Amino acid sequence: MGREATCHCKWGAEEADCKVLLEGRELILRTGMRRRVPRTSMMDVAARGGKLVFNVGRDHVELHLGPEAAQRWAKTIAAPLPDLASKLGISPTTKISVLGNVGSEELKAALAEGIAARGKEIDLTLICANTQTEVDHCFAGQTLRGPLWIVYPKGAKSQIKESQVRDLLRSHGFIDTKVASVSTKLTAIRFVKRKSPA
């Protein structure tokens, strides 16, 4: 999951109090100043005197997060980013069933790390949808056991809303356990079958 803070920010010659988010592959500044930079563009990242410091191009950046938070953020940024296959739980032995059209090159590459499922031997189900109707259709007359991922377009213009996906899956006995960014245009929610009370 990402990190979030409200702090004083210095970016080159500009200073302001900002809301700062570290989400997946990018750092986002909102409110006082607006910036969006890939983590790969953040150079010489360090925690110094309660500040997270780094360089982006010619700009020196300081985020006044406090000593403990600055250390945590620096450690998070320094850690290697997981590839998409790892985020989705796909390994070379994972048997995958795919419903819907996989339009994303990133997702195709991640799925290529696993094995196409045959028959009822399925370790992971992936549902790719662009509309809520497509999600609903996957549950019509089928028994999906999970774990499964619902992959759909992100953003305000998406025809699929996270709350609707959760409501539908919960009505089929699933609970959501994880959210992952698939690409700049796609997001995904992981669901597992709810355990029956003993």
BAFI-3210 file (N, C-alpha, C; in Angstrom, 3 decimals, decimal comma, padded with zeros to 6 digits):
// residues 198
n [1|2|3|4|5|6|7|8|9|10|11|12|13|14|15|16|17|18|19|20|21|22|23|24|25|26|27|28|29|30|31|32|33|34|35|36|37|38|39|40|41|42|43|44|45|46|47|48|49|50|51|52|53|54|55|56|57|58|59|60|61|62|63|64|65|66|67|68|69|70|71|72|73|74|75|76|77|78|79|80|81|82|83|84|85|86|87|88|89|90|91|92|93|94|95|96|97|98|99|100|101|102|103|104|105|106|107|108|109|110|111|112|113|114|115|116|117|118|119|120|121|122|123|124|125|126|127|128|129|130|131|132|133|134|135|136|137|138|139|140|141|142|143|144|145|146|147|148|149|150|151|152|153|154|155|156|157|158|159|160|161|162|163|164|165|166|167|168|169|170|171|172|173|174|175|176|177|178|179|180|181|182|183|184|185|186|187|188|189|190|191|192|193|194|195|196|197|198]
n.u [000,838|000,290|001,929|001,081|001,074|000,846|002,712|005,430|006,849|009,672|010,569|012,887|013,063|010,616|008,205|005,849|002,999|001,966|-000,064|001,163|001,672|002,792|002,586|002,654|004,332|004,911|005,415|003,302|002,333|000,027|-002,363|-000,734|001,336|001,556|002,696|003,840|005,716|007,648|008,886|011,307|012,537|013,470|016,315|019,282|018,072|017,392|017,166|017,340|017,840|015,065|013,911|012,871|014,946|015,779|016,650|015,196|015,713|017,097|016,193|016,305|014,775|012,873|011,100|009,414|008,974|009,395|011,543|011,139|009,188|010,442|012,614|011,220|009,911|012,121|013,243|011,191|011,125|013,646|013,445|013,162|010,789|007,939|007,311|004,544|003,506|004,323|002,887|000,312|000,365|001,315|003,163|005,648|004,353|001,679|-001,668|-003,771|-006,944|-008,551|-010,986|-012,726|-011,409|-008,000|-006,520|-004,270|-000,800|001,038|-000,341|-000,650|002,021|002,500|000,702|001,840|003,807|002,687|000,693|-001,667|-004,789|-006,245|-009,213|-010,649|-008,621|-007,522|-005,668|-005,859|-008,117|-008,712|-010,494|-011,225|-012,638|-014,667|-017,037|-019,719|-021,677|-020,242|-018,728|-020,812|-021,799|-019,845|-020,457|-022,820|-024,443|-022,087|-019,706|-017,396|-014,405|-012,128|-008,776|-009,509|-009,034|-010,380|-010,083|-010,117|-010,935|-009,405|-010,179|-012,289|-014,005|-014,497|-016,618|-017,040|-017,460|-015,714|-017,128|-019,441|-018,363|-017,318|-019,708|-021,099|-019,356|-019,235|-021,842|-021,726|-020,297|-017,610|-014,637|-012,810|-009,284|-007,026|-005,647|-004,408|-002,344|-002,483|-001,721|-001,185|-003,752|-005,367|-006,787|-006,929|-008,756|-008,390|-010,019|-011,121|-012,698|-015,066|-014,520|-016,409|-018,198|-017,009]
n.v [-001,181|002,396|005,418|008,309|011,781|015,005|017,815|020,259|021,321|021,629|022,440|022,764|026,167|026,678|026,670|025,166|024,091|020,822|018,053|014,867|011,961|008,662|006,433|003,301|003,387|006,080|009,473|011,855|015,209|017,359|020,015|022,528|022,697|021,252|018,204|015,350|012,609|009,894|007,202|006,283|008,540|009,861|010,813|010,165|009,676|010,228|010,215|012,948|014,729|014,737|015,203|014,093|013,841|014,460|014,410|015,673|015,732|018,852|019,935|020,257|018,528|018,716|017,114|017,709|015,505|014,525|012,712|009,787|009,120|010,078|008,321|005,896|006,419|006,821|004,285|002,778|003,890|003,168|000,433|-002,316|-002,171|-004,253|-006,604|-006,858|-009,461|-010,621|-009,000|-009,804|-012,370|-014,374|-017,080|-019,249|-021,717|-021,249|-021,876|-020,390|-018,975|-017,069|-014,635|-012,673|-009,897|-009,441|-006,562|-005,149|-004,693|-004,918|-006,559|-008,864|-009,685|-010,284|-012,412|-014,288|-015,319|-017,347|-020,404|-021,485|-022,437|-025,718|-027,523|-028,151|-027,492|-024,883|-022,197|-019,475|-016,954|-014,581|-011,759|-009,711|-006,641|-004,050|-002,865|-002,760|-004,603|-006,571|-007,607|-008,611|-010,580|-012,560|-013,951|-015,098|-018,024|-019,398|-020,952|-019,510|-019,977|-018,756|-017,858|-014,662|-012,048|-008,926|-006,987|-003,726|-000,541|002,395|005,480|008,477|008,387|005,757|002,996|001,130|000,846|000,776|000,247|-001,040|-003,365|-004,580|-004,962|-006,768|-009,017|-009,669|-010,473|-012,901|-014,360|-013,664|-011,997|-008,950|-008,598|-007,256|-004,531|-003,588|-001,741|-002,068|-000,917|002,334|002,824|000,825|-000,863|-003,233|-005,537|-007,934|-010,930|-013,377|-016,478|-016,324|-017,767|-020,395|-020,225|-022,111]
n.w [000,000|-000,410|000,816|002,787|003,528|005,143|004,761|005,011|002,022|-000,063|-003,231|-005,490|-006,074|-005,027|-002,351|-000,130|001,867|001,589|000,439|000,323|-001,564|-001,827|-004,143|-005,356|-008,216|-008,313|-007,049|-005,636|-005,380|-003,864|-003,327|-001,933|-003,900|-007,158|-008,268|-010,061|-010,149|-011,484|-009,463|-010,354|-011,280|-009,095|-007,546|-005,527|-002,983|000,423|004,059|006,102|008,992|009,746|007,322|004,113|001,479|-001,939|-005,449|-008,427|-011,646|-012,215|-009,902|-006,369|-003,743|-000,749|001,741|004,616|006,742|009,296|011,597|011,905|009,946|007,636|007,438|007,001|004,557|002,873|002,919|001,744|-000,844|-001,740|-001,945|-004,239|-006,887|-007,030|-009,675|-012,013|-012,243|-009,807|-008,004|-008,585|-007,768|-009,415|-010,495|-012,093|-011,850|-011,491|-012,263|-014,470|-015,088|-017,494|-017,954|-020,242|-022,210|-022,568|-022,771|-022,153|-022,509|-020,427|-018,662|-020,219|-020,370|-017,673|-017,270|-018,937|-017,376|-015,942|-016,183|-018,584|-017,447|-017,393|-017,736|-014,548|-012,883|-011,358|-010,181|-009,990|-010,944|-013,445|-014,190|-016,790|-017,466|-018,938|-018,434|-016,018|-016,626|-017,985|-015,878|-014,242|-015,978|-015,897|-013,614|-014,062|-014,020|-013,518|-011,359|-009,495|-007,837|-006,786|-005,517|-007,042|-009,460|-010,290|-013,033|-014,200|-015,867|-014,507|-012,752|-012,878|-015,070|-015,550|-016,288|-014,420|-011,007|-007,942|-005,557|-006,502|-007,600|-005,308|-003,819|-005,493|-005,549|-002,838|-002,456|-003,634|-001,885|-001,532|-000,263|-000,341|-000,635|-001,482|-003,389|-006,563|-008,790|-012,210|-014,628|-016,157|-016,880|-015,862|-013,020|-010,261|-008,205|-005,686|-004,743|-002,391|-001,539|001,044|004,195|005,595|008,693|011,467]
ca.u [000,000|001,063|002,099|000,450|001,423|000,715|003,957|006,025|007,647|010,507|010,874|013,656|012,880|009,228|007,896|004,432|002,492|001,357|-000,430|002,116|001,321|003,730|001,687|003,205|005,488|005,085|005,224|002,324|002,130|-001,247|-002,730|000,139|001,918|001,175|003,766|003,659|006,968|007,911|009,923|012,580|013,144|013,925|017,722|019,970|017,050|017,939|016,486|018,297|017,277|013,602|013,445|013,171|015,576|016,122|016,736|014,444|016,340|017,941|015,553|016,512|013,468|012,860|009,784|009,592|008,080|009,741|012,614|010,720|008,512|011,443|013,348|010,330|009,696|013,377|013,380|010,192|011,544|014,861|013,116|012,805|009,363|007,551|006,749|003,099|003,228|004,463|001,772|-000,914|000,534|001,544|004,488|005,688|003,499|000,296|-002,622|-004,610|-008,106|-008,798|-012,295|-012,711|-010,354|-006,798|-006,072|-003,068|000,464|001,622|-001,064|-000,294|003,360|002,380|000,018|002,773|004,648|001,985|000,271|-003,104|-005,477|-006,995|-010,216|-011,016|-007,421|-007,316|-005,113|-006,167|-008,998|-008,563|-011,618|-010,950|-013,928|-014,730|-018,330|-020,279|-022,400|-019,257|-018,412|-021,999|-021,914|-018,901|-021,011|-024,105|-024,400|-020,769|-019,236|-015,991|-013,949|-011,110|-008,784|-009,695|-008,786|-011,214|-009,256|-011,026|-010,357|-009,413|-010,504|-013,679|-014,813|-014,680|-018,000|-017,078|-017,159|-015,169|-018,177|-020,330|-017,626|-017,282|-021,062|-021,410|-018,543|-019,655|-023,112|-021,367|-019,522|-016,190|-014,178|-011,658|-008,081|-005,886|-005,827|-003,130|-002,335|-002,041|-001,070|-001,656|-005,178|-006,120|-006,610|-007,456|-009,075|-008,303|-011,043|-011,060|-013,992|-015,189|-014,551|-017,638|-017,958|-016,863]
ca.v [000,000|003,618|006,254|009,613|012,725|016,437|018,358|021,381|020,822|022,550|021,834|023,811|027,473|026,784|026,071|025,191|022,950|019,953|016,665|014,069|010,549|007,757|005,376|002,391|003,797|007,532|010,392|012,868|016,349|018,052|021,172|023,698|022,651|020,008|017,488|013,903|012,116|008,463|006,908|006,093|009,859|010,400|010,434|010,505|009,702|010,004|010,852|013,797|015,715|014,796|015,510|013,207|014,685|013,789|015,299|015,340|016,588|019,888|020,421|019,595|018,439|018,386|016,903|017,742|014,448|014,093|011,709|008,401|009,003|010,276|007,051|004,897|006,753|006,580|002,829|002,333|004,329|002,421|-000,979|-002,590|-002,258|-005,600|-006,632|-007,070|-010,879|-010,819|-008,328|-010,572|-013,710|-015,306|-017,696|-020,180|-022,890|-020,815|-022,198|-019,189|-018,912|-015,666|-014,329|-011,329|-009,545|-008,846|-005,543|-004,480|-005,398|-005,223|-007,701|-010,028|-010,120|-010,904|-013,695|-015,202|-015,924|-018,515|-021,466|-021,463|-023,526|-026,676|-028,196|-027,521|-027,183|-023,427|-021,565|-018,047|-016,503|-013,161|-011,249|-008,403|-006,065|-002,605|-002,390|-003,535|-005,717|-007,625|-008,232|-009,383|-011,725|-013,605|-014,689|-015,667|-019,449|-019,980|-020,986|-019,101|-020,298|-017,830|-016,399|-014,058|-010,618|-008,182|-005,937|-002,801|000,796|003,270|006,882|008,932|008,072|004,313|002,526|000,200|001,500|-000,156|-000,141|-002,003|-004,623|-005,176|-005,418|-007,956|-010,158|-010,041|-011,201|-014,257|-015,010|-013,314|-010,796|-008,346|-008,688|-006,501|-003,700|-003,439|-000,989|-002,928|-000,026|003,706|002,881|-000,273|-001,231|-004,569|-005,904|-009,378|-011,477|-014,801|-016,985|-016,184|-019,047|-020,657|-020,327|-023,495]
ca.w [000,000|-000,492|002,002|002,630|004,596|004,889|005,300|004,292|000,903|-000,833|-004,540|-006,162|-005,432|-004,580|-001,048|000,241|002,618|000,575|000,688|-000,451|-001,656|-002,483|-004,597|-006,354|-009,003|-008,418|-005,931|-006,047|-004,481|-004,102|-002,503|-002,062|-005,242|-007,831|-008,966|-010,210|-010,710|-011,291|-008,459|-011,051|-011,518|-007,810|-007,380|-004,266|-001,931|001,771|005,189|006,811|009,927|009,707|005,969|003,002|000,459|-003,195|-006,605|-009,625|-012,649|-011,600|-008,673|-005,081|-003,089|000,674|002,336|006,071|007,226|010,646|011,532|011,684|008,648|006,570|007,323|006,402|003,151|002,151|002,801|000,763|-002,183|-002,106|-002,189|-005,632|-007,161|-007,469|-011,019|-011,987|-011,971|-008,358|-007,334|-008,806|-007,214|-010,525|-010,575|-013,232|-011,642|-011,269|-013,326|-014,547|-015,966|-017,849|-018,526|-020,808|-023,159|-021,971|-023,717|-021,651|-022,766|-019,118|-018,107|-021,041|-019,952|-016,347|-017,428|-019,601|-016,335|-015,408|-017,093|-018,877|-016,730|-018,197|-016,923|-013,279|-012,099|-011,449|-008,983|-009,999|-012,022|-013,752|-014,962|-017,408|-017,848|-019,181|-017,951|-014,916|-017,242|-018,259|-014,584|-013,861|-016,884|-015,472|-012,486|-014,470|-014,319|-013,267|-009,981|-009,429|-006,492|-006,311|-005,543|-008,355|-009,630|-011,230|-013,639|-014,879|-016,054|-013,344|-013,014|-012,705|-016,255|-015,655|-016,173|-013,298|-009,734|-006,947|-004,602|-007,156|-007,713|-003,968|-003,461|-006,278|-005,111|-001,484|-002,571|-004,080|-000,831|-001,584|000,430|-001,027|000,194|-001,993|-004,579|-007,263|-010,037|-013,303|-015,589|-015,970|-017,190|-015,255|-011,620|-009,997|-006,826|-005,460|-003,876|-002,016|-001,035|002,493|004,894|006,343|010,127|011,932]
c.u [000,878|001,200|001,515|000,830|001,057|001,919|004,402|006,968|008,454|010,911|011,581|013,498|011,484|009,027|006,412|004,138|001,666|000,840|000,452|001,695|002,418|002,920|002,355|004,463|005,688|004,839|004,325|002,242|000,843|-001,375|-001,788|000,866|001,584|002,368|003,369|004,912|007,114|008,991|011,294|013,279|013,698|015,341|018,256|018,991|017,691|017,041|017,538|017,564|015,780|013,031|013,775|013,724|015,901|016,199|015,872|014,949|017,276|017,399|015,942|015,184|013,646|011,411|009,979|008,608|008,263|010,711|012,165|010,087|009,502|012,243|012,497|010,135|010,958|013,568|012,419|010,629|012,751|014,561|012,748|011,293|009,009|007,017|005,271|002,752|003,303|003,296|000,481|-000,817|000,733|002,988|004,494|004,797|002,014|-000,575|-003,695|-005,758|-008,412|-010,170|-012,257|-011,485|-009,187|-006,231|-004,759|-001,825|001,139|000,975|-000,757|001,066|003,313|001,742|000,927|003,715|004,011|001,643|-001,231|-003,761|-006,235|-007,975|-010,512|-009,817|-007,063|-006,772|-005,580|-007,062|-008,830|-009,723|-011,266|-012,267|-013,817|-016,037|-018,808|-021,042|-021,461|-018,858|-019,568|-022,096|-021,006|-019,456|-022,351|-023,920|-023,043|-020,471|-017,752|-015,512|-012,927|-009,863|-008,973|-009,426|-009,805|-010,345|-010,179|-010,398|-010,462|-009,853|-011,991|-014,571|-015,063|-016,148|-018,165|-016,653|-016,734|-016,249|-019,129|-019,662|-017,617|-018,651|-021,411|-020,652|-018,926|-020,968|-022,894|-020,439|-018,022|-015,903|-012,944|-010,466|-006,946|-006,301|-004,460|-003,322|-001,759|-001,249|-001,558|-003,167|-006,018|-005,784|-007,210|-007,736|-009,050|-009,377|-010,751|-012,425|-013,996|-015,299|-015,856|-017,318|-017,922|-018,073]
c.v [001,238|004,312|007,630|010,501|014,138|017,089|019,574|020,812|021,954|021,844|022,890|025,106|027,644|026,079|026,186|024,012|022,108|018,655|015,841|012,610|009,793|006,532|004,543|002,931|005,301|008,269|011,508|013,940|017,038|019,217|022,337|023,816|021,293|019,450|016,018|013,383|010,611|008,268|006,760|007,416|010,498|009,892|010,878|010,625|009,379|010,671|011,627|014,798|015,852|015,106|014,356|014,095|013,836|014,840|014,756|016,277|017,569|020,376|019,573|019,656|018,053|018,256|016,778|016,778|014,112|012,916|010,290|008,208|009,159|008,997|005,990|005,151|006,472|005,081|002,279|002,665|003,526|000,963|-001,185|-002,691|-003,681|-005,560|-007,030|-008,523|-011,162|-010,199|-009,134|-011,990|-014,772|-015,772|-018,658|-021,413|-022,530|-021,131|-021,112|-019,377|-017,439|-015,537|-012,887|-011,097|-008,860|-007,846|-004,874|-005,318|-005,793|-006,473|-008,975|-010,590|-010,815|-012,276|-014,737|-015,870|-017,193|-019,519|-021,325|-022,674|-024,413|-027,402|-027,419|-027,196|-025,716|-022,917|-020,120|-017,736|-015,003|-012,743|-009,857|-007,841|-004,566|-001,994|-003,272|-004,748|-006,880|-008,346|-009,131|-010,674|-012,880|-014,465|-015,338|-017,140|-020,107|-019,979|-020,670|-019,269|-019,299|-018,554|-015,863|-012,562|-010,065|-007,021|-005,040|-001,419|001,626|004,672|007,178|008,553|006,579|003,949|001,528|000,939|000,452|-000,649|-001,175|-003,370|-005,328|-005,736|-006,709|-009,168|-010,615|-010,813|-012,630|-014,948|-014,741|-012,123|-010,271|-008,314|-007,790|-005,683|-003,550|-002,589|-001,896|-002,126|001,379|003,802|001,844|-000,475|-002,621|-004,745|-007,424|-009,805|-012,949|-015,194|-016,860|-017,567|-019,191|-020,751|-021,788|-023,914]
c.w [000,000|000,847|001,711|003,805|004,155|005,546|004,490|003,236|000,269|-002,105|-005,381|-005,395|-004,846|-003,242|-000,769|001,164|001,653|001,167|-000,245|-000,401|-002,386|-002,853|-005,675|-006,993|-009,086|-007,108|-006,434|-004,972|-004,875|-003,135|-002,752|-003,384|-005,846|-008,593|-009,038|-010,887|-010,493|-010,236|-009,112|-011,365|-010,248|-007,530|-006,014|-003,098|-000,585|002,800|005,964|007,695|009,861|008,340|005,034|001,901|-000,771|-004,300|-007,729|-010,711|-011,966|-010,260|-007,464|-004,338|-001,626|001,135|003,844|006,728|008,698|010,554|011,203|010,317|007,502|006,345|006,630|004,907|002,333|001,907|001,749|-000,655|-002,663|-002,452|-003,655|-005,788|-007,594|-008,894|-010,913|-011,681|-010,471|-007,603|-007,451|-008,265|-008,281|-010,519|-011,766|-013,077|-011,448|-012,479|-013,344|-015,532|-016,226|-018,494|-019,018|-021,677|-022,446|-022,974|-023,342|-021,911|-021,450|-018,521|-018,896|-020,618|-018,595|-016,450|-018,082|-018,607|-015,759|-016,492|-017,332|-018,219|-017,704|-017,277|-015,649|-012,400|-012,277|-010,124|-008,844|-011,183|-012,190|-014,635|-015,469|-017,916|-018,051|-018,690|-016,803|-015,452|-017,527|-016,967|-014,166|-014,677|-016,457|-014,342|-012,826|-014,842|-014,114|-011,781|-009,988|-007,993|-005,957|-005,857|-006,962|-008,307|-010,611|-011,727|-014,450|-014,993|-014,781|-013,745|-012,928|-013,873|-016,426|-015,480|-015,028|-012,036|-008,705|-005,994|-005,204|-007,274|-006,368|-003,569|-004,193|-005,755|-003,705|-001,512|-003,052|-003,080|-000,862|-000,673|-000,304|-000,074|-000,269|-003,204|-005,230|-008,512|-011,116|-014,325|-015,309|-016,172|-016,451|-013,788|-011,413|-008,514|-006,725|-004,464|-003,578|-001,466|000,477|003,130|005,657|007,826|010,567|012,742]
res [m|g|r|e|a|t|c|h|c|k|w|g|a|e|e|a|d|c|k|v|l|l|e|g|r|e|l|i|l|r|t|g|m|r|r|r|v|p|r|t|s|m|m|d|v|a|a|r|g|g|k|l|v|f|n|v|g|r|d|h|v|e|l|h|l|g|p|e|a|a|q|r|w|a|k|t|i|a|a|p|l|p|d|l|a|s|k|l|g|i|s|p|t|t|k|i|s|v|l|g|n|v|g|s|e|e|l|k|a|a|l|a|e|g|i|a|a|r|g|k|e|i|d|l|t|l|i|c|a|n|t|q|t|e|v|d|h|c|f|a|g|q|t|l|r|g|p|l|w|i|v|y|p|k|g|a|k|s|q|i|k|e|s|q|v|r|d|l|l|r|s|h|g|f|i|d|t|k|v|a|s|v|s|t|k|l|t|a|i|r|f|v|k|r|k|s|p|a]
***
